[in-house]
């Protein structure tokens, strides 16, 4: 569960829980935030869902934001996570398709 709603509330923002068609949080009529945990980020990327979500946000909001959340208690290297997920996702299958990192 994300701590973002609590942080926003503590900063004086009004938090109204509703189901949104686009994004996870709307901060203003111009700003939308899509929040992803590390595991959800890679699953969404692999399935193509992330591309669709970002494409929709870009069409609907002037300032779309992708927020990637990870534990503050653990050290984090995005590069290590990328390679770990690429290796497990591709299961060592080599293709002639480029991998964008």
N, C-alpha and C positions, 0 to 999 in steps of 0.2 A: 504494500500500500504506500502511496506517495505521501510525503510530508508537505508537499507544495501547498495544498489548501490551507493548512495550519499556518505556514509561513506567510502566505498572502494575507490571511486574517490578522495575524500579529502586526503586519505592516499597515493595517488600517483599510485594507481593501474589503469590499463586500463580497462574500463568497456565497453563491446561490447554486445548490446542487440541482442540475437538470441534465437530461440526456441531449447531447449535441450531435448534429449530423456531421459536422466537420470539427476536427481537433478535440482535445481534451479540456482546454481552458480557453475562454475568450476574455482577454484582459481589457479590450476596448473594441469599438467598431472596426478598428484597423488591425488589431493584434490578436493572433490566434496561436496557441501553443499545443503541440503534439508531444506528449511525454512518453519516453520509452526507457524501460530498464535495459540493461545490456543484453540479457537473453532475448527479450522481446524485439530489440533492435535487429538482431541477427536473424531471428525467425521472420520478422516482417520484411527484411531485405531479401532473404532467400525466396520467400513466397511471392514477392512482387507487391505485397500490400503496402509497403513503405512508399514505393513510387506513387501508387494511386493516392495515398493519403496526402503526400506532399503536393502532388499535382492539384488536388482539390483545394488544399489550403492556399496555394498560389493564386488560384482562380478567384477565391472568395475573400481573401484578406490581403491588404497592402503589406503587412509585416507578418509573415508566417515564421514561426520559431519551432525548431526541433530541439527539445530538451532531453538530454541523455543523462539519466540518473544512475549513480553507482554509490556503493557504500563508502562513507568517509573513513570508516574504521580499517579499510584495507587499501594497500597500495594498488594503483591502477595504471596499466599501460594499454592504451587503445590498440597499439600495434600487436601486442601479444594476443589480445582477444580476437582481433581480425584473423590472424593466422590460425589460431586454434579452431575457430569456427569454419574457416575456409577448408581446412584439412578435414574436419569431421563432416562438413557438408558435402564436399566432393569425394570423400572416401578414397582419396588417392587416385581418382580417375582423371587422367590428363586429356584435355580437349584442346582444340585449336581456338577456343573462345578466350578473349582477353578477360582478365580479372582486374577490376577496378578497385584500388585500395585507397 
